[in-house]
Amino acid sequence: MSLHETRGYGHGRIETRRLVACPMPPMHGWKSVRQCFKIIRTRTCKKRGTTSTQTVYGITSLPPERADAKRLLHLNRRHWSIENRLQWVKDTLLREDASTIRTRNAPVALCALRNYTLTMLHRVNSSPSIARERCSIKPTVALNQLLAKFAK
């Protein structure tokens, strides 16, 4: 069993993350599972003084020799930071969550179109933050620039 704990400060709160990992013997139907783990996240809001706790369980195919508790916690944090960054752009700039289209293949098609638009904006601009800024301030101007760039 391995254990690792981190503490972070930001956004007006203190967050403690504790991961406990345990090796798992090969089991019928779960032969690739090498470890199970538990993450306990505790957040304390400095302003209000309130505390909340969340417990998450997981499994991984990484053996303990390749991923101890410290590495598993790092991998978990990295996964969510990437996911959150992408979702923020889609939700804030492209208003994906506000879409009322929910039937048949239309949601999947619109998702693909949004992803394509973001990819093209990133290619036109050297920085993703510039793409986000242009798209959020004047989306029609950004789209016209995008179309003009690829029409050449």
Beta strands, then each sheet from edge to edge (+ up, - down):
strand 1: 2-10
strand 2: 13-23
strand 3: 35-45
strand 4: 51-60
sheet 1: 1+ 2- 3+ 4-
end
